[in-house]
Amino acid sequence: MNDINLMTWFSERQLEFCPKHFVKANTCIDDEKKLWVLEKLTGRFCILPSSIGLQSLFDTDDVIYFEDPKEAVFYDLTWS
């Protein structure tokens, strides 16, 4: 039986905006990776489209930004 991650249930870790101090990960995110972030990491993050403007119509990959640079490195090392 898996333990419930209390940080996921009782805090709002995913932000709708990206503060300037957040660090961009180099690996795009999908549903499997987002679930991993929610279960394995504890810091705040936000997910944004990889590009803005006309290019975003053709590029559907999303990018994740982390508040803690160590979590961004851990994410990239795990998923790249």
Summary of the structure (lengths in Angstrom):
residues: 80
radius of gyration: 13.0
end to end distance: 28.6
largest distance: 45.8
contacts: 182
relative contact order: 0.25
helix: 38%
strand: 24%
